[in-house]
């Protein structure tokens, strides 16, 4: 069973999304995102679908598909880190 401190250490969905967008800023393969964001492939697939539907990323199809953060995704990151900075002050 997780203690209260263990629960507070878990990342929120927004933090996971921000991490995926950060890693994919210049384009990244799914494997790079899995390791960089500490996710498994099933979780990544779910997040990528949501992010692509929201227009925050593009995914090139085919062999060696590349995930890339869109302009809207960059704006999300700027706002996310700005709010996080305000919260931590």
C-alpha positions as CSV (number, residue, x, y, z in Angstrom):
1,X,0.0,0.0,0.0
2,X,1.2,3.5,-0.8
3,X,1.8,6.0,1.9
4,X,0.6,9.6,1.7
5,X,4.1,10.7,0.8
6,X,4.1,8.0,-2.0
7,X,0.9,9.4,-3.5
8,X,2.2,12.9,-3.5
9,X,5.2,11.8,-5.5
10,X,3.1,10.6,-8.4
11,X,3.0,12.7,-11.5
12,X,-0.2,14.3,-12.7
13,X,-1.6,13.8,-16.2
14,X,-0.5,17.3,-17.0
15,X,3.1,16.6,-15.9
16,X,3.2,13.5,-18.0
17,X,1.8,15.4,-21.0
18,X,4.4,18.2,-20.5
19,X,7.2,15.7,-20.3
20,X,6.1,14.0,-23.6
21,X,5.8,17.4,-25.3
22,X,9.2,18.4,-24.0
23,X,10.9,15.3,-25.3
24,X,9.2,15.6,-28.7
25,X,10.0,19.3,-29.2
26,X,12.5,18.5,-32.0
27,X,11.0,15.2,-32.9
28,X,11.5,11.9,-31.2
29,X,10.8,8.2,-31.7
30,X,8.3,6.5,-29.4
31,X,11.1,4.5,-27.7
32,X,12.9,7.7,-26.8
33,X,9.7,9.1,-25.3
34,X,9.0,5.8,-23.4
35,X,12.4,5.9,-21.7
36,X,12.6,9.7,-21.3
37,X,9.1,10.1,-19.8
38,X,9.3,6.8,-17.8
39,X,6.2,5.3,-19.4
40,X,5.3,2.0,-20.9
41,X,4.2,1.6,-24.6
42,X,0.5,1.1,-23.7
43,X,0.4,4.3,-21.7
44,X,2.3,6.2,-24.4
45,X,-0.1,5.0,-27.0
46,X,-3.1,6.4,-25.0
47,X,-1.4,9.7,-24.4
48,X,-0.3,10.1,-28.0
49,X,-3.8,9.6,-29.2
50,X,-5.1,12.3,-26.9
51,X,-2.3,14.7,-27.7
52,X,-2.7,14.2,-31.4
53,X,-6.5,14.6,-31.2
54,X,-5.9,17.9,-29.3
55,X,-3.5,19.1,-31.9
56,X,-0.5,19.2,-29.5
57,X,1.6,16.7,-31.5
58,X,2.0,15.3,-35.0
59,X,3.0,11.7,-35.6
60,X,4.5,10.7,-38.8
61,X,3.2,7.3,-39.9
62,X,5.3,4.4,-41.2
63,X,8.5,2.8,-40.1
64,X,10.4,4.8,-37.5
65,X,7.5,7.1,-36.9
66,X,8.5,10.4,-35.4
67,X,6.5,12.3,-32.8
68,X,6.8,16.1,-32.9
69,X,5.4,18.8,-30.8
70,X,3.2,21.4,-32.7
71,X,3.1,25.1,-32.2
72,X,0.1,24.6,-30.0
73,X,2.1,22.1,-28.0
74,X,4.9,24.6,-27.5
75,X,2.4,27.1,-26.3
76,X,1.0,24.5,-23.8
77,X,4.6,23.9,-22.5
78,X,5.2,27.6,-22.0
79,X,2.0,28.1,-20.1
80,X,2.5,24.9,-18.1
81,X,6.0,25.9,-16.9
82,X,4.9,29.5,-16.3
83,X,2.1,28.3,-14.0
84,X,4.4,25.8,-12.3
85,X,6.9,28.5,-11.6
86,X,4.2,30.8,-10.1
87,X,3.0,27.9,-7.9
88,X,6.5,27.2,-6.6
89,X,7.3,30.8,-5.7
